[in-house]
Amino acid sequence: MLCQVMEAVCVMLDLKPERKPDPNGSGKMIEDYWAPSQKLLGDMKFLQNLLHYDKENIPTKIITHVRNEFYSHPDFDPKKIRMVSMACEGLCRWVRAMVVYDQVIKIVAPKKHALEAANHELAPQNERLEEKRKELREFFQRWADEKIPDVFWFSGLFFPYSFLTGIRQNYARKHAIPIDRIDFLFKVMEKEVEDIIQECIRPNFVELPVVIERLPTPNVQGQYYPLDTDLEDNESLPYDNDSPQLKKEGDQTVKVPTEQQEKEDNENDSQSQSHESDDVIYQVIPRQAQGGTYTWGFFLEGARWDREQHCLAEMSAKQLHDQLPIILFQPAALPDMSHHEGVSCKYEDQAEEKGMYHCPVYRTSERSGTLSTTGHSSNYILDLILPSSLPCHHWVSRAAAALTQLDD
């Protein structure tokens, strides 16, 4: 072992061996590193040479020879060599460290430089991403500081299971009920999410009809001069009977609105103030109570929602999906015996008798996938209990389900 370690050190330092006849009597000349090793150990600068070894520029021939002949040898192990000589153990570790360093500097370093170049190239995108993350953190912080949204976009939730658990937890803490006794009741509202969006943005367009009415009529087009033009202040503008009246006050010409315009302006101001004072959303849908939560973002596949009968119906021709209106997730406490065996089946039978279909909700149309951490499905989310005028087995044969995202 000692000879093997010293031979590896001599190879690393590029010391030439002595050629001697084979002592076994084969008649061949062999390379002997013992004499160079003794000379090397007697050098006063031996340790200093190891300390200042040029590890950045180790010749490929040398490092390949050491890696193949010594590094991979089972006896070239510091723990084994320590049993023979503690001094040689340090030399063995030095040789192994040089091999590992060369591997890192020649294989890992180029990849590291490529990574740095890629990060530099993606720096602008990373800055934009960090801005979006900051906005997202501020968005959630507003939830914590002010209040949660009135309607949740269910499709946008990355892990909807925690969202559902959070609703149950809030209800359980408020009513002092064990969380395992809490289930959901579902109510499909009459309003679509588009109704809320239109109602929320409508005040921004209140004055649009007034603006349109005040646009120049065709008989004055081409005669209208905007401000800061060569039109003199004392010149009068042609106008028709429907346009605002003009009068001179001093050296300036000002508009005098008609009675009809004043009436419209007052109505618009009062309407705008009423929208600011009232909660616009709850003018469209009733305010949820008892810890309920409004959600949207469900698409029926294999069935559609009948807006008139308020129940499931056959899918229309040439239609693949139908978006459900806003759904109220209402937590409710099950009876005390609900955790006993057979009771859950009893409630499912009652739901079927009442014309309710347990509609499964999946993330995608693939309807499959396994969560590696728990082994449960990562695609299935929950069952929406929806009213139906047809038996449940009818929708089971249609493979009716709800999706939170579509393929397109």
VOPAGU-2260 file (C-alpha; in pm, 1 decimal, decimal comma):
REM VOPAGU-2260
SITE   aa  ch    i         X         Y         Z
SITE  MET   A    0       0,0       0,0       0,0
SITE  LEU   A    1     279,5     242,9      85,9
SITE  CYS   A    2     447,9     185,1    -248,0
SITE  GLN   A    3     114,7     237,2    -424,1
SITE  VAL   A    4      58,0     572,3    -251,8
SITE  MET   A    5     411,0     697,2    -322,0
SITE  GLU   A    6     385,3     584,5    -682,0
SITE  ALA   A    7      62,5     785,0    -720,1
SITE  VAL   A    8     231,1    1092,9    -569,7
SITE  CYS   A    9     527,1    1057,5    -806,1
SITE  VAL   A   10     293,1    1030,8   -1104,1
SITE  MET   A   11     106,8    1342,8    -991,7
SITE  LEU   A   12     437,7    1531,7    -962,1
SITE  ASP   A   13     546,2    1394,9   -1300,8
SITE  LEU   A   14     857,5    1221,7   -1163,0
SITE  LYS   A   15    1011,7     963,5   -1392,0
SITE  PRO   A   16    1063,0     611,0   -1255,1
SITE  GLU   A   17    1383,8     411,1   -1272,4
SITE  ARG   A   18    1399,2     114,5   -1507,6
SITE  LYS   A   19    1527,3    -200,7   -1340,4
SITE  PRO   A   20    1530,6    -568,2   -1423,8
SITE  ASP   A   21    1233,7    -759,2   -1291,2
SITE  PRO   A   22    1336,9    -912,2    -955,3
SITE  ASN   A   23    1109,9   -1208,9   -1029,9
SITE  GLY   A   24    1347,0   -1315,5   -1302,0
SITE  SER   A   25    1121,5   -1260,0   -1600,8
SITE  GLY   A   26    1405,4   -1089,3   -1784,3
SITE  LYS   A   27    1200,3    -779,1   -1852,3
SITE  MET   A   28    1262,4    -422,8   -1741,3
SITE  ILE   A   29    1013,0    -272,6   -1496,4
SITE  GLU   A   30     946,2      84,0   -1376,7
SITE  ASP   A   31    1041,3     134,7   -1014,2
SITE  TYR   A   32     925,0     441,8    -818,1
SITE  TRP   A   33    1092,4     350,7    -489,4
SITE  ALA   A   34    1412,6     542,8    -548,2
SITE  PRO   A   35    1232,9     859,1    -671,6
SITE  SER   A   36     999,1     828,1    -372,4
SITE  GLN   A   37    1288,6     821,1    -125,5
SITE  LYS   A   38    1440,9    1123,4    -296,6
SITE  LEU   A   39    1103,9    1300,7    -286,4
SITE  LEU   A   40    1052,8    1236,3      84,2
SITE  GLY   A   41    1397,4    1376,3     154,6
SITE  ASP   A   42    1316,2    1704,4     -19,3
SITE  MET   A   43    1270,9    1987,2     234,8
SITE  LYS   A   44    1015,2    2156,3       6,7
SITE  PHE   A   45     803,7    1843,1     -41,8
SITE  LEU   A   46     502,9    1959,9     163,5
SITE  GLN   A   47     527,6    2309,6      19,0
SITE  ASN   A   48     522,1    2165,6    -332,7
SITE  LEU   A   49     205,7    1973,1    -247,6
SITE  LEU   A   50      47,4    2286,1    -100,5
SITE  HIS   A   51     122,3    2498,5    -408,6
SITE  TYR   A   52      50,2    2225,5    -660,2
SITE  ASP   A   53     -92,3    2362,3    -986,9
SITE  LYS   A   54    -423,7    2181,2    -963,9
SITE  GLU   A   55    -582,5    2407,6   -1224,5
SITE  ASN   A   56    -366,3    2269,9   -1505,6
SITE  ILE   A   57    -315,8    1900,0   -1439,3
SITE  PRO   A   58    -220,4    1725,7   -1766,2
SITE  THR   A   59    -491,6    1496,8   -1895,9
SITE  LYS   A   60    -246,8    1208,0   -1936,7
SITE  ILE   A   61    -142,7    1223,1   -1569,9
SITE  ILE   A   62    -491,8    1256,7   -1420,2
SITE  THR   A   63    -625,4     978,4   -1641,6
SITE  HIS   A   64    -344,7     745,1   -1534,9
SITE  VAL   A   65    -398,3     821,1   -1164,3
SITE  ARG   A   66    -775,4     782,5   -1192,2
SITE  ASN   A   67    -754,5     446,5   -1370,0
SITE  GLU   A   68    -459,9     289,5   -1187,0
SITE  PHE   A   69    -490,8     420,2    -831,2
SITE  TYR   A   70    -813,4     609,8    -758,7
SITE  SER   A   71   -1039,9     320,6    -855,1
SITE  HIS   A   72    -826,3      58,1    -678,9
SITE  PRO   A   73   -1002,0     -88,4    -370,6
SITE  ASP   A   74    -682,1     -72,1    -160,7
SITE  PHE   A   75    -635,0     298,0    -238,0
SITE  ASP   A   76    -855,0     389,0      57,0
SITE  PRO   A   77    -745,1     632,5     331,9
SITE  LYS   A   78    -911,6     420,3     600,0
SITE  LYS   A   79    -714,8     110,6     498,9
SITE  ILE   A   80    -389,1     299,4     455,8
SITE  ARG   A   81    -429,5     462,2     798,3
SITE  MET   A   82    -388,8     118,3     953,6
SITE  VAL   A   83     -40,1     100,1     799,5
SITE  SER   A   84      82,6     461,3     807,5
SITE  MET   A   85     -85,8     782,9     914,4
SITE  ALA   A   86     157,7     986,4     702,9
SITE  CYS   A   87      63,4     793,6     388,1
SITE  GLU   A   88    -303,0     844,0     474,0
SITE  GLY   A   89    -259,6    1218,9     422,9
SITE  LEU   A   90     -83,3    1164,5      89,4
SITE  CYS   A   91    -362,2     930,5     -21,3
SITE  ARG   A   92    -624,6    1191,1      64,4
SITE  TRP   A   93    -427,1    1453,7    -127,0
SITE  VAL   A   94    -417,6    1239,1    -442,3
SITE  ARG   A   95    -788,7    1163,3    -419,9
SITE  ALA   A   96    -866,8    1532,2    -362,3
SITE  MET   A   97    -674,6    1628,3    -676,9
SITE  VAL   A   98    -870,3    1374,0    -882,0
SITE  VAL   A   99   -1203,5    1500,5    -749,3
SITE  TYR   A  100   -1104,1    1863,6    -801,1
SITE  ASP   A  101   -1002,7    1798,7   -1160,1
SITE  GLN   A  102   -1334,5    1629,0   -1222,1
SITE  VAL   A  103   -1520,4    1924,8   -1076,2
SITE  ILE   A  104   -1317,3    2189,4   -1256,3
SITE  LYS   A  105   -1345,1    2020,4   -1595,9
SITE  ILE   A  106   -1702,5    1889,8   -1580,8
SITE  VAL   A  107   -1894,8    2097,1   -1330,0
SITE  ALA   A  108   -1725,7    2431,5   -1393,2
SITE  PRO   A  109   -1827,6    2456,7   -1762,7
SITE  LYS   A  110   -2183,9    2376,7   -1666,4
SITE  LYS   A  111   -2165,8    2636,6   -1391,7
SITE  HIS   A  112   -2043,1    2898,2   -1638,7
SITE  ALA   A  113   -2322,5    2802,6   -1877,8
SITE  LEU   A  114   -2570,5    2839,1   -1591,9
SITE  GLU   A  115   -2436,3    3184,1   -1507,1
SITE  ALA   A  116   -2467,1    3287,8   -1872,3
SITE  ALA   A  117   -2823,7    3157,4   -1883,6
SITE  ASN   A  118   -2909,9    3341,7   -1562,3
SITE  HIS   A  119   -2763,7    3661,0   -1705,2
SITE  GLU   A  120   -2968,9    3616,1   -2020,3
SITE  LEU   A  121   -3284,5    3548,7   -1821,2
SITE  ALA   A  122   -3223,4    3831,2   -1573,7
SITE  PRO   A  123   -3490,0    4062,5   -1725,8
SITE  GLN   A  124   -3747,2    3783,1   -1721,2
SITE  ASN   A  125   -3651,3    3694,4   -1364,0
SITE  GLU   A  126   -3703,2    4056,1   -1261,5
SITE  ARG   A  127   -4048,7    4054,7   -1417,0
SITE  LEU   A  128   -4120,8    3722,6   -1247,1
SITE  GLU   A  129   -4012,9    3865,2    -912,7
SITE  GLU   A  130   -4242,7    4162,9    -968,1
SITE  LYS   A  131   -4533,0    3925,4   -1032,3
SITE  ARG   A  132   -4443,0    3728,8    -720,6
SITE  LYS   A  133   -4439,4    4051,1    -522,2
SITE  GLU   A  134   -4780,7    4142,2    -660,1
SITE  LEU   A  135   -4905,7    3795,1    -568,9
SITE  ARG   A  136   -4774,3    3829,2    -212,5
SITE  GLU   A  137   -4937,5    4170,1    -182,0
SITE  PHE   A  138   -5258,5    4021,8    -322,3
SITE  PHE   A  139   -5270,0    3752,4     -55,9
SITE  GLN   A  140   -5165,3    4001,9     210,3
SITE  ARG   A  141   -5471,4    4210,0     124,9
SITE  TRP   A  142   -5678,9    3898,9     192,1
SITE  ALA   A  143   -5524,5    3875,6     538,5
SITE  ASP   A  144   -5543,4    4248,7     617,1
SITE  GLU   A  145   -5879,8    4336,7     463,9
SITE  LYS   A  146   -6110,6    4054,8     355,1
SITE  ILE   A  147   -6121,1    3753,8     128,5
SITE  PRO   A  148   -6268,5    3783,4    -223,4
SITE  ASP   A  149   -6643,2    3760,5    -264,8
SITE  VAL   A  150   -6617,9    3506,7    -548,6
SITE  PHE   A  151   -6327,9    3263,0    -590,7
SITE  TRP   A  152   -6198,8    3143,8    -926,6
SITE  PHE   A  153   -6179,4    2772,5    -846,5
SITE  SER   A  154   -5988,6    2685,4   -1164,9
SITE  GLY   A  155   -5703,8    2913,9   -1061,5
SITE  LEU   A  156   -5632,7    2729,7    -736,9
SITE  PHE   A  157   -5309,3    2528,2    -755,7
SITE  PHE   A  158   -5406,7    2299,0    -467,5
SITE  PRO   A  159   -5786,2    2321,7    -423,4
SITE  TYR   A  160   -5789,8    2060,8    -145,4
SITE  SER   A  161   -5638,4    2309,7      99,4
SITE  PHE   A  162   -5898,6    2566,7      -7,3
SITE  LEU   A  163   -6180,6    2325,7      75,5
SITE  THR   A  164   -6013,8    2231,4     403,8
SITE  GLY   A  165   -5981,1    2599,4     493,3
SITE  ILE   A  166   -6354,9    2653,8     446,8
SITE  ARG   A  167   -6426,8    2357,3     672,7
SITE  GLN   A  168   -6178,8    2477,1     934,6
SITE  ASN   A  169   -6327,6    2825,9     950,7
SITE  TYR   A  170   -6676,8    2682,9     988,6
SITE  ALA   A  171   -6562,3    2428,6    1248,8
SITE  ARG   A  172   -6389,9    2692,4    1461,6
SITE  LYS   A  173   -6682,2    2931,6    1441,3
SITE  HIS   A  174   -6943,3    2673,7    1542,1
SITE  ALA   A  175   -6722,8    2447,6    1761,0
SITE  ILE   A  176   -6792,5    2139,9    1548,2
SITE  PRO   A  177   -6541,3    1862,5    1470,8
SITE  ILE   A  178   -6411,2    1911,7    1120,1
SITE  ASP   A  179   -6479,4    1548,7    1024,5
SITE  ARG   A  180   -6851,8    1616,3    1070,4
SITE  ILE   A  181   -6856,2    1900,4     818,3
SITE  ASP   A  182   -6954,7    1846,4     457,4
SITE  PHE   A  183   -7060,9    2075,2     173,3
SITE  LEU   A  184   -7401,6    2164,5      38,1
SITE  PHE   A  185   -7401,0    2309,4    -312,2
SITE  LYS   A  186   -7634,7    2566,0    -463,1
SITE  VAL   A  187   -7606,1    2668,8    -826,4
SITE  MET   A  188   -7696,0    3035,9    -852,7
SITE  GLU   A  189   -7891,6    3194,0   -1135,6
SITE  LYS   A  190   -7622,7    3448,7   -1215,7
SITE  GLU   A  191   -7313,6    3390,7   -1425,3
SITE  VAL   A  192   -6974,9    3534,1   -1340,0
SITE  GLU   A  193   -7009,7    3758,8   -1647,0
SITE  ASP   A  194   -7307,7    3925,6   -1480,9
SITE  ILE   A  195   -7091,6    4028,5   -1186,4
SITE  ILE   A  196   -6812,3    4148,9   -1413,2
SITE  GLN   A  197   -7050,3    4361,2   -1619,8
SITE  GLU   A  198   -7214,9    4500,1   -1307,6
SITE  CYS   A  199   -6880,5    4586,5   -1149,8
SITE  ILE   A  200   -6745,2    4769,4   -1454,8
SITE  ARG   A  201   -7075,9    4931,7   -1554,7
SITE  PRO   A  202   -7021,0    5254,3   -1354,0
SITE  ASN   A  203   -6716,2    5325,0   -1570,4
SITE  PHE   A  204   -6944,5    5356,4   -1874,0
SITE  VAL   A  205   -7226,3    5555,1   -1714,8
SITE  GLU   A  206   -7129,7    5877,5   -1890,6
SITE  LEU   A  207   -7066,6    5712,4   -2227,0
SITE  PRO   A  208   -7411,5    5800,5   -2375,3
SITE  VAL   A  209   -7366,5    6162,2   -2267,2
SITE  VAL   A  210   -7023,9    6176,1   -2429,3
SITE  ILE   A  211   -7165,4    6035,4   -2752,0
SITE  GLU   A  212   -7445,3    6293,5   -2754,3
SITE  ARG   A  213   -7194,3    6575,6   -2714,7
SITE  LEU   A  214   -6984,4    6471,0   -3010,7
SITE  PRO   A  215   -6991,6    6717,7   -3305,5
SITE  THR   A  216   -7281,2    6658,0   -3541,6
SITE  PRO   A  217   -7214,4    6605,6   -3915,3
SITE  ASN   A  218   -7301,8    6967,0   -4004,3
SITE  VAL   A  219   -7019,7    7101,7   -3783,1
SITE  GLN   A  220   -6755,4    6842,8   -3866,5
SITE  GLY   A  221   -6450,3    7007,7   -4018,6
SITE  GLN   A  222   -6532,1    7336,8   -3846,7
SITE  TYR   A  223   -6426,5    7233,4   -3496,2
SITE  TYR   A  224   -6096,1    7372,4   -3373,3
SITE  PRO   A  225   -5931,6    7209,0   -3072,4
SITE  LEU   A  226   -5760,5    7413,7   -2806,2
SITE  ASP   A  227   -5426,1    7583,0   -2869,7
SITE  THR   A  228   -5500,4    7644,8   -3238,5
SITE  ASP   A  229   -5509,4    7961,2   -3447,2
SITE  LEU   A  230   -5880,3    8014,6   -3376,9
SITE  GLU   A  231   -5926,8    8353,6   -3213,0
SITE  ASP   A  232   -6105,1    8371,5   -2879,1
SITE  ASN   A  233   -6362,8    8619,1   -3009,7
SITE  GLU   A  234   -6463,7    8395,9   -3301,1
SITE  SER   A  235   -6785,5    8204,7   -3258,7
SITE  LEU   A  236   -6824,2    7833,8   -3326,9
SITE  PRO   A  237   -7109,3    7711,3   -3543,3
SITE  TYR   A  238   -7337,3    7471,6   -3364,7
SITE  ASP   A  239   -7677,8    7315,2   -3409,7
SITE  ASN   A  240   -7976,9    7318,8   -3182,9
SITE  ASP   A  241   -7877,0    6995,7   -3008,4
SITE  SER   A  242   -7531,0    7113,6   -2905,4
SITE  PRO   A  243   -7462,6    7302,9   -2581,0
SITE  GLN   A  244   -7527,6    7676,0   -2593,8
SITE  LEU   A  245   -7233,3    7914,9   -2578,7
SITE  LYS   A  246   -7210,2    8255,4   -2417,1
SITE  LYS   A  247   -6933,7    8506,1   -2369,4
SITE  GLU   A  248   -6802,2    8592,6   -2026,5
SITE  GLY   A  249   -6544,1    8864,5   -2063,4
SITE  ASP   A  250   -6298,3    8755,5   -2330,5
SITE  GLN   A  251   -6384,9    8384,1   -2302,6
SITE  THR   A  252   -6659,2    8171,7   -2453,0
SITE  VAL   A  253   -6807,6    7915,1   -2215,2
SITE  LYS   A  254   -7062,8    7636,4   -2251,8
SITE  VAL   A  255   -7406,5    7667,6   -2100,2
SITE  PRO   A  256   -7557,3    7320,2   -2057,9
SITE  THR   A  257   -7923,3    7270,9   -2132,7
SITE  GLU   A  258   -8179,3    7163,6   -1872,2
SITE  GLN   A  259   -8185,0    6811,7   -2014,8
SITE  GLN   A  260   -7807,5    6781,2   -1985,8
SITE  GLU   A  261   -7812,1    6910,8   -1628,5
SITE  LYS   A  262   -8077,2    6655,0   -1541,4
SITE  GLU   A  263   -7874,0    6373,3   -1697,1
SITE  ASP   A  264   -7557,6    6486,4   -1518,5
SITE  ASN   A  265   -7737,3    6486,6   -1183,7
SITE  GLU   A  266   -7875,8    6138,6   -1247,8
SITE  ASN   A  267   -7531,9    6008,6   -1343,8
SITE  ASP   A  268   -7371,9    6161,5   -1034,1
SITE  SER   A  269   -7631,7    6010,6    -802,5
SITE  GLN   A  270   -7604,8    5673,2    -972,9
SITE  SER   A  271   -7224,8    5676,9    -946,3
SITE  GLN   A  272   -7245,6    5763,7    -576,5
SITE  SER   A  273   -7491,3    5482,6    -513,3
SITE  HIS   A  274   -7252,9    5233,2    -672,5
SITE  GLU   A  275   -6969,6    5360,5    -457,2
SITE  SER   A  276   -7170,2    5331,5    -136,6
SITE  ASP   A  277   -7335,5    4995,4    -207,7
SITE  ASP   A  278   -7164,5    4663,6    -248,8
SITE  VAL   A  279   -7203,8    4605,5    -622,7
SITE  ILE   A  280   -7152,2    4230,5    -615,8
SITE  TYR   A  281   -7431,3    4167,6    -369,8
SITE  GLN   A  282   -7670,6    4359,2    -592,6
SITE  VAL   A  283   -7628,6    4069,2    -836,8
SITE  ILE   A  284   -7620,1    3769,0    -603,2
SITE  PRO   A  285   -7734,8    3738,2    -240,9
SITE  ARG   A  286   -7477,1    3775,7      32,4
SITE  GLN   A  287   -7349,4    3437,9     149,3
SITE  ALA   A  288   -7411,7    3348,0     511,9
SITE  GLN   A  289   -7293,9    3087,9     763,1
SITE  GLY   A  290   -6943,9    3066,8     617,5
SITE  GLY   A  291   -7050,2    2993,4     260,2
SITE  THR   A  292   -6820,5    3070,1     -33,6
SITE  TYR   A  293   -6903,3    3156,2    -393,9
SITE  THR   A  294   -6692,8    2986,9    -663,1
SITE  TRP   A  295   -6685,0    2971,1   -1039,8
SITE  GLY   A  296   -6480,1    2797,0   -1307,7
SITE  PHE   A  297   -6656,0    2459,7   -1352,5
SITE  PHE   A  298   -6727,4    2315,2   -1697,0
SITE  LEU   A  299   -6974,8    2030,8   -1741,8
SITE  GLU   A  300   -6880,7    1749,3   -1977,7
SITE  GLY   A  301   -7146,0    1497,9   -2083,0
SITE  ALA   A  302   -7425,8    1719,3   -1952,4
SITE  ARG   A  303   -7534,6    2082,0   -1939,0
SITE  TRP   A  304   -7699,8    2306,8   -1686,3
SITE  ASP   A  305   -8060,3    2398,1   -1765,8
SITE  ARG   A  306   -8089,1    2767,1   -1671,4
SITE  GLU   A  307   -8469,6    2753,4   -1672,6
SITE  GLN   A  308   -8532,9    2428,0   -1485,1
SITE  HIS   A  309   -8222,6    2466,7   -1264,3
SITE  CYS   A  310   -8109,0    2107,3   -1307,6
SITE  LEU   A  311   -7888,1    1887,9   -1523,7
SITE  ALA   A  312   -8002,2    1830,4   -1880,3
SITE  GLU   A  313   -7882,1    1660,4   -2196,2
SITE  MET   A  314   -7596,1    1833,0   -2375,2
SITE  SER   A  315   -7696,1    2049,3   -2669,0
SITE  ALA   A  316   -7600,4    1945,0   -3019,6
SITE  LYS   A  317   -7246,0    2031,7   -3131,4
SITE  GLN   A  318   -7152,7    2144,0   -2781,0
SITE  LEU   A  319   -6877,9    1973,0   -2582,6
SITE  HIS   A  320   -6881,5    2170,6   -2259,6
SITE  ASP   A  321   -7114,0    2396,2   -2065,1
SITE  GLN   A  322   -6990,1    2636,2   -1798,5
SITE  LEU   A  323   -7178,9    2623,0   -1472,4
SITE  PRO   A  324   -7301,4    2946,9   -1315,4
SITE  ILE   A  325   -7167,2    3065,9    -982,1
SITE  ILE   A  326   -7185,5    2790,0    -719,4
SITE  LEU   A  327   -7226,8    2844,0    -346,1
SITE  PHE   A  328   -7016,8    2608,5    -132,6
SITE  GLN   A  329   -7211,5    2598,9     192,9
SITE  PRO   A  330   -7048,9    2402,4     478,5
SITE  ALA   A  331   -7293,3    2214,0     697,1
SITE  ALA   A  332   -7267,1    1979,4     994,1
SITE  LEU   A  333   -7363,6    1616,6     942,8
SITE  PRO   A  334   -7554,0    1426,5    1214,2
SITE  ASP   A  335   -7354,8    1293,1    1508,4
SITE  MET   A  336   -7374,0     934,4    1378,4
SITE  SER   A  337   -7245,4    1025,0    1033,5
SITE  HIS   A  338   -6904,2     876,0    1105,0
SITE  HIS   A  339   -7053,4     533,2    1172,8
SITE  GLU   A  340   -7035,4     262,0     912,5
SITE  GLY   A  341   -7312,1     263,9     654,6
SITE  VAL   A  342   -7444,2     611,6     727,5
SITE  SER   A  343   -7263,1     773,0     434,1
SITE  CYS   A  344   -7420,4     521,5     197,6
SITE  LYS   A  345   -7758,4     603,9     349,8
SITE  TYR   A  346   -7718,2     971,7     267,3
SITE  GLU   A  347   -7605,2     892,2     -85,1
SITE  ASP   A  348   -7919,1     681,0    -135,1
SITE  GLN   A  349   -8133,6     965,5      -4,5
SITE  ALA   A  350   -7963,2    1207,9    -242,6
SITE  GLU   A  351   -8032,9     975,9    -534,2
SITE  GLU   A  352   -8398,1     941,2    -432,2
SITE  LYS   A  353   -8431,0    1321,4    -424,6
SITE  GLY   A  354   -8294,8    1349,3    -778,7
SITE  MET   A  355   -7943,2    1462,7    -693,1
SITE  TYR   A  356   -7640,4    1355,7    -896,0
SITE  HIS   A  357   -7294,9    1330,8    -738,9
SITE  CYS   A  358   -7102,8    1496,1   -1020,9
SITE  PRO   A  359   -6726,4    1430,0    -991,1
SITE  VAL   A  360   -6495,3    1725,4   -1046,8
SITE  TYR   A  361   -6161,4    1671,5   -1221,9
SITE  ARG   A  362   -5878,1    1904,7   -1305,3
SITE  THR   A  363   -5848,6    1798,3   -1670,3
SITE  SER   A  364   -6039,0    1589,5   -1922,0
SITE  GLU   A  365   -5787,2    1308,1   -1873,9
SITE  ARG   A  366   -5956,2    1229,3   -1540,6
SITE  SER   A  367   -5656,5    1032,5   -1414,5
SITE  GLY   A  368   -5328,6    1084,6   -1231,9
SITE  THR   A  369   -5168,6     974,9    -907,1
SITE  LEU   A  370   -5021,5    1196,0    -637,9
SITE  SER   A  371   -4680,3    1046,5    -559,1
SITE  THR   A  372   -4678,8    1155,9    -193,3
SITE  THR   A  373   -5009,2     999,4     -87,6
SITE  GLY   A  374   -5097,4     762,0    -369,5
SITE  HIS   A  375   -5434,5     932,4    -413,6
SITE  SER   A  376   -5564,0    1074,3    -739,2
SITE  SER   A  377   -5419,0    1412,3    -824,5
SITE  ASN   A  378   -5692,4    1479,0   -1083,0
SITE  TYR   A  379   -6010,0    1413,2    -887,1
SITE  ILE   A  380   -6110,6    1696,2    -652,0
SITE  LEU   A  381   -6459,5    1641,1    -508,9
SITE  ASP   A  382   -6823,7    1566,6    -595,3
SITE  LEU   A  383   -7069,6    1843,7    -676,3
SITE  ILE   A  384   -7418,4    1736,1    -570,2
SITE  LEU   A  385   -7639,1    1879,0    -846,1
SITE  PRO   A  386   -8015,6    1846,6    -895,2
SITE  SER   A  387   -8129,2    1626,4   -1181,7
SITE  SER   A  388   -8462,6    1536,2   -1336,3
SITE  LEU   A  389   -8317,6    1203,8   -1451,8
SITE  PRO   A  390   -8186,3     910,1   -1246,8
SITE  CYS   A  391   -7821,5     912,4   -1144,6
SITE  HIS   A  392   -7737,1     605,7   -1353,7
SITE  HIS   A  393   -7834,7     805,6   -1662,7
SITE  TRP   A  394   -7551,7    1053,8   -1602,5
SITE  VAL   A  395   -7314,2     776,7   -1499,5
SITE  SER   A  396   -7368,0     613,3   -1839,5
SITE  ARG   A  397   -7302,7     954,3   -1999,9
SITE  ALA   A  398   -6980,2     984,9   -1796,6
SITE  ALA   A  399   -7102,7    1326,9   -1689,7
SITE  ALA   A  400   -6843,7    1518,7   -1489,0
SITE  ALA   A  401   -6719,4    1870,1   -1423,6
SITE  LEU   A  402   -6375,3    1999,6   -1523,1
SITE  THR   A  403   -6184,1    2295,4   -1388,2
SITE  GLN   A  404   -5986,7    2348,4   -1708,5
SITE  LEU   A  405   -6043,7    2265,3   -2073,0
SITE  ASP   A  406   -5800,9    2123,2   -2327,1
SITE  ASP   A  407   -5810,8    2435,5   -2541,7
